[in-house]
Amino acid sequence: MLKAIADVLRSIGGAIATVVTLPFRAVARLFSGASSSARGRH
């Protein structure tokens, strides 16, 4: 029983972590692309 609850919490935590980190990853990609294009090299 406790193992099942732990598995559910772990899956929920993973989903939340993915949703939370997605915007930061997109922003980081935007900033890295903008900075590389501003320098004129990839």
Secondary structure, 3 states (H helix, E strand, C coil): CHHHHHHHHHHHHHHHHHHHHHHHHHHHHHHHHHHHHHHCCC
